Amino acid sequence: MCWADSTTLTLALRSLPLYPSLMKTLLRSLLSFALIVWIGAEIFFPIVADITFNTLRPDTHAAGTIVGQLLRILHGMGLVAGMVALAVLALAPAWGIYKPRTVLAPMILLVVMIGATVYSQFGIIPAMERDRMAAGGAIDTTDIANPTTIHFNKLHNSSEFVEETILLLGLATVVLVAWAETSRP
């Protein structure tokens, strides 16, 4: 192959829109995958928690321990998936994937979701664990009028509210990303 042929081939390959198109597809797929993982886990978690508590009904302490561990895993997955989605959305306008104004709302929702996950993981869960330990290790063996039990139950309700909020914000994020797809550059 002569020099002129290789130059012509190189110029021809550069003019093909294949590479930018593949990169855009890859990055949009990464964004979708991150959202699917996080939201899917948020949807699946209450089902697993319910099955765990129903299966281990006589031993709610063991069920609570299992669900607590699963919640920590859920939060870890959510934080990683949220950071990936946030990074892709932050870089998407520079890569010509989305218009800058279309990614602001989903990015704000992702930041709130990440913040709520951090709050649950590092605020609510440790406080629930402190209450459980103060109750002697098994919160379900204490009197429901006990201040520690009351506080634990309040934290449990807060935890459920936070997870529900994360799920709803995640669904809204999916809708906003889909809307951004319709107004791509």
MOURZI-V848935 format. One record per residue. SS is DSSP state (H for helix, E for strand, C for the rest). PSI is psi in radians with two decimals (NA if undefined). BURIAL is + if it has 9 or more other ideal C-beta (glycine too) atoms within 8 Angstrom, else -. Layout:
SS;PSI;BURIAL, SS;PSI;BURIAL
This chain:
C;2.28;-, C;2.94;-, H;-0.74;-, H;-0.68;-, H;-0.72;-, H;-0.62;+, H;-0.75;-, H;-0.73;-, H;-0.77;-, H;-0.80;-, H;-0.68;-, H;-0.73;-, H;-0.66;-, H;-0.52;-, H;-0.24;-, C;2.38;-, C;0.20;-, H;-0.85;-, H;-0.93;-, H;-0.63;-, H;-0.74;-, H;-0.70;-, H;-0.76;+, H;-0.75;+, H;-0.76;-, H;-0.80;-, H;-0.70;+, H;-0.65;+, H;-0.72;-, H;-0.75;+, H;-0.83;+, H;-0.76;+, H;-0.76;-, H;-0.77;+, H;-0.69;+, H;-0.80;-, H;-0.86;+, H;-0.88;+, H;-0.67;+, H;-0.73;-, H;-0.68;+, H;-0.62;+, H;-0.71;+, H;-0.51;-, H;-0.84;+, H;-0.52;-, H;-0.81;-, H;-0.73;+, H;-0.76;+, H;-0.79;-, H;-0.71;-, H;-0.83;+, H;-0.63;+, H;-0.63;-, H;-0.69;-, C;0.55;+, C;-0.80;-, C;-0.46;-, C;1.31;-, H;-0.41;+, H;-0.81;+, H;-0.74;-, H;-0.77;+, H;-0.65;+, H;-0.77;-, H;-0.82;+, H;-0.65;+, H;-0.75;+, H;-0.75;-, H;-0.64;+, H;-0.65;+, H;-0.69;+, H;-0.77;-, H;-0.78;+, H;-0.72;+, H;-0.79;-, H;-0.75;+, H;-0.72;+, H;-0.75;+, H;-0.86;-, H;-0.69;+, H;-0.73;+, H;-0.69;+, H;-0.85;+, H;-0.74;+, H;-0.73;+, H;-0.77;-, H;-0.77;+, H;-0.63;+, H;-0.63;-, H;-0.27;+, H;-0.77;+, C;-0.64;+, C;-0.51;-, C;0.04;+, C;0.43;-, C;-0.81;+, C;2.78;+, C;2.55;+, H;-0.73;-, H;-0.40;-, H;-0.27;+, H;-0.16;+, H;-0.87;-, H;-0.84;-, H;-0.58;+, H;-0.71;+, H;-0.78;-, H;-0.71;+, H;-0.70;+, H;-0.72;+, H;-0.73;+, H;-0.77;+, H;-0.77;+, H;-0.74;-, H;-0.66;+, H;-0.76;+, H;-0.76;+, H;-0.79;+, H;-0.80;+, H;-0.75;+, H;-0.07;-, H;-1.05;+, H;-0.89;+, H;-0.81;+, H;-0.62;-, H;-0.69;+, H;-0.69;+, H;-0.70;+, H;-0.75;-, H;-0.71;+, H;-0.77;+, H;-0.68;-, H;-0.45;-, C;0.09;+, C;0.22;-, C;-0.41;-, C;1.83;+, H;-0.49;+, H;-0.12;-, H;-0.07;-, C;2.83;+, C;2.41;-, C;-0.29;-, C;-0.09;-, C;2.30;+, H;-0.59;-, H;-0.74;+, H;-0.73;+, H;-0.78;+, H;-0.73;+, H;-0.83;+, H;-0.62;+, H;-0.76;-, H;-0.69;+, H;-0.77;+, H;-0.70;-, H;-0.72;+, H;-0.78;+, H;-0.74;-, H;-0.75;-, H;-0.80;+, H;-0.69;+, H;-0.70;-, H;-0.75;+, H;-0.75;+, H;-0.83;+, H;-0.71;-, H;-0.63;+, H;-0.75;+, H;-0.71;+, H;-0.65;+, H;-0.74;+, H;-0.77;+, H;-0.76;-, H;-0.63;+, H;-0.70;+, H;-0.68;-, H;-0.69;+, H;-0.57;+, H;-0.65;+, H;-0.29;-, C;0.68;-, C;2.74;-, C;NA;-
